[in-house]
Amino acid sequence: MTGDPLLVRTLLACYPAGWRRRYGDEYAQMLCDMHIHRRPVLILDSLRGAARAHGGLLMSTRSPMTTALWAAGLFAVAGTGFQKVAEDLGDRAGGVYAWLVAAAAVAFLALVAAATPTGVALLRGRDVGAWKYVSVPVVGAAAWFGVLRLAQAISDGHGGHSTANVAGFALVAVAGIAVVAATAWAASTVLRRLPAAQPARLRPVALLVLAAGMAISTVAALIWGLRVRAVDPSAFRGDHGLLATPFLPSWIGALLLMAVATALATAAGRRQLAGDSLIGHGRRP
Amino acid sequence: MGDELGRWAEPGLLVLASLAEGDKHGYAITTDIADQVGVTLGPGTLYAALGRLEERGLIEGLPAEGRRRPYRLTAAGVAELSAQATRMQGLAALSLSRLRLATS
């Protein structure tokens, strides 16, 4: 593979390591045989294949509900980042921000609805040991506030771009992401331990509503940024650094994360729907 | 198996149909499909299909010849292709007969 053209090696590197171990040599040979460097459409196809291979790994190892939970976690992180972008700019984009918040709230409620049967099973005491996982977000939130206080103490009296302030910000951000990840892990563990009976169509509909809510929020975040830039071109000044974040890369980064989370949630909803359809066919007389 | 095949039908079926002629490696499969059906399977699409077919035991990889690994149909692959082709033949016959009725 080391003798292959750079483009071939790059395209191959986009695939997961396990996939490369199995197919890498023959795939590289085929890309060479196809003269891939002359065919941009096939380059795109290879990149799509790599994305599918990565997605396939995620999808093959997780149930749709677990994927939806991790998507919601990613969306929460992205949404928090977006809120940080938007906080200093006020509502310069009309009512778009309200749409974003409303759609995100609908998405959150849909996720709660999808998990409700498991919550009921938990309350009925079907698995007492599962309660310890419920404490994860509570303990995590408390720990995060502790980290926040620590970060405030570290950065107190220092300038916006000082090392202390950046370190404090990074500490709060990393701790927040860790709490969200731990919460998603705990919730997916509870869901796995308590496979409660579902009312017909509840979960696929809820997951599709979750994805729709995320999609609307993402589009609203896009429109919000475009409007803010239209109303005040100096709004996204590029010199604010990481701390006060109303700058272009922050907005684009938050948007990208929201879009990835939406894609994951949509895939989860579709898989749940397909799974329920197959079960439904099987039950028909 | 048939319902599962339906979700990723076309590239998978094209690959099965190509391998029905004999063992082929990836590039030979794409050129055969392009020549016979006029469909260009991109490398990502082809290997996604090969992976799924192999995972389901419908094809199997043979020892590599240099860096090219030929694939061949398994008995399950032959049965699957046959079942799908019969189903498509039935659907095609039905569609054509109804179209004739509609236009006559």
Interface residues (C-beta under 8 A of the other chain):
Chain A: W19 Y23 D25 E26 Y27 A28 Q29 M30 L31 D33 M34 I36 V41 L42 L44 D45 S46 L47 R48 G49 A50 R52 A53 G56 A274 L278 H281
Chain B: D3 R7 H25 G26 Y27 T30 G42 P43 G44 T45 L46 Y47 A48 L50 G51 A64 G66 R67 R68 R69
